[in-house]
Amino acid sequence: MAAAVPEGHDVKSRERKSSYQVLPPNMSELRVVLLGNSWSERSKVGNFMFGGTVFDIQKEPDCCLRVRGRCKQKEIVLINTPDLLHPNISEDKLTEFMENCVRLSDPGPHVFLLVLQPEDFTEQLKLRLQSILENINDRSFDHSLILISLPGEENSGLTENFKQHPPLKHLIKMCRYRYLTQKDLELSELLTRLGQIVRENKGEHLSCDESENCTDGLNKTRRPKSLNLVLCGRRGAEKTSAAKAILGHTELHSVSSSSECVKHQGEVCGRWVSLVELPALYGKPQEAVMKESFRCISLCDPEGVHAFILVLPVGPLTDDDKGELKTIQNTFSSRVNDFTMILFTMESDPTAPAVDDFVRKNRDIQELCQSCGGRYVVLNIKNKQQISEMLDTVEKMNAEGSRSFTNDMFTKAQMEKVTRLKAELHTSKTLAYGQMDQIEQQQEAIRKLQAELENLKTKITDAESVNRKIKEQERREKEDKKRREQEEIQRQKWEQKLAALEKKIKSESDEKEIIDKKLMENREEMRKEREDWEKKQKEMWKKQNQEDEQRRQEEQEKLKKLQEEYDQEREKYEMKRKEEDQIRKEQEEKERKELEENYKKEMKDMKTS
């Protein structure tokens, strides 16, 4: 059995094609320090990584052990420490172990792999581990990965509940939520996560200054904690320029064309400063806004954001600038104003009268400054002294109010937003139901008016029909009267003619037979003429009656046809009205469903983010 030794020891590990592809190609080796509260569990993890027994899990040594393994020209170095968390370990022994760990990981470790057992990990052990890491380097948590180890199968139920274990829960948060569980863990997954941490730190290792930090023990004063600043605003190039000016770096990746947060770090004026460039949020989908906002806050855990630096040029606010400000307010809540400082960037003299006039006289800028407590700086990005003054202002701002904008504040803001959205949705539903009731009442009133209109149309039609009949009756009576008058005149003419003839006949003294014969002939002629006339009159009256009957039938047919056309038009109108009502109801139902779906989606986004 090949055991590890205190000094460097090479172990040829198994060939795995994908194991080290996660590491940057220019890295010659990956240095990993194993820490935790159980030697056997740490040793099992080391043996698991190398595929053999390189650490004796039964016998804990009295010094740090280092093992090196090679795989395709890539090397991994494991430094396994004794139990640094033991409550009875002396200060001198702890200092010795830490010096040994630092020396074996020279020039510095890339990752701290914290192998922990939830059932044995107390608050006291958490504070001790936190103190050890912070004494090695303030940024140790940026290079840490937690591996949850469960010694026995009987404790497998803890896998689901370890997040509720307060000490472990807080430590996971400090490690930027980077953790794995040992149950069913694949080696490729572990190596991938180690490689991700290396990439997040740009391949850089931690610097361990033995003379100042590690060898001074736990009773020495720690370095000041880092100052976490978030650069926000619409203009990515200006945020990057501000980051370069603050950190004194000339080569920084710009976020102007990126949709993700970018974190920069460096020592500035005796302070360790972490700068997070928050990409522009205005105009992006809500899911992307929440994702990047949460990532921004997480990059500043556990201390939180000490100041949001709103980067603006010396010029009027554009509509996009105002939209960005509103989006930031809606996302982080109005409390973000308590942690916001406005930074006007320029390359000339910031004390020029034109600059002062702009800040004092521009109404939008004045309102913005007042909402941020009057905190603003006009920064010449080439003036290092101004940067120190700006950081002093940030620290003073933290001292006067809340220390930082934390993840808990962000979560509370999102919960308040959800509560507000629920209330707005309830109000919208109430208004929608009220509007629907009002619409139904209006439709009922319209139906009543339509019924009254139809009734009125029917009465008008009946009245017009009666009026036509009356006029027709008057016309016929007038014609009948005229005809009777003509008949009376004709009869009188015949009687006058007959009397004249009789008088003429009687006055003549011709032969009586001739007169009688002529009289008889005249009478016969008049009788025939009268019969012809009466016949014509009967035929005329018959024809008149037939015409009247035909006209009456035609009017009835016409009235029937008009009634049918009216019924058809009314049926079409009713069908069209029903279709419109159906379309309106479907539209209202669609809008209601869309409103509910949008609310559910936003709730889901809140939970996932």
Secondary structure, DSSP 8 states (H G I E B T S, - for coil): ----BSS--EEE----TTTSTTS-TT-SEEEEEEEES-HHHHHHHHHHHHTS--S-SS---SS-EEEEEEETTEEEEEEE---TT-TT--HHHHHHHHHHHHHHTTT--SEEEEEE-GGG--HHHHHHHHHHHHHH-TTGGGGEEEEE--SSGGGTTHHHHGGG-HHHHHHHHHTTT-EEESTT--HHHHHHHHHHHHHHTTT------TTTTGGG-TTS------EEEEEESS-HHHHHHHHHHHHT-S-----TT-SS-EEEEEEETTEEEEEEE----TTS-HHHHHHHHHHHHHTTTTT-BSEEEEEEESS---HHHHHHHHHHHHHH-GGGGGGEEEEEEESS-TT-HHHHHHHHH-HHHHHHHHHTTT-EEEEETT-HHHHHHHHHHHHHHHHHS-S-B-HHHHHHHHHHHHHHHHHHHHHHHHHHHHHHHHHHHHHHHHHHHHHHHHHHHHHHHHHHHHHHHHHHHHHHHHHHHHHHHHHHHHHHHHHHHHHHHHHHHHH--S-HHHHHHHHHHHHHHHHHHHHHHHHHHHHHHHHHHHHHHHHHHHHHHHHHHHHHHHHHHHHHHHHHHHHHHHHHHHHHHHHHHHHHHHHHHHHHHHHH-
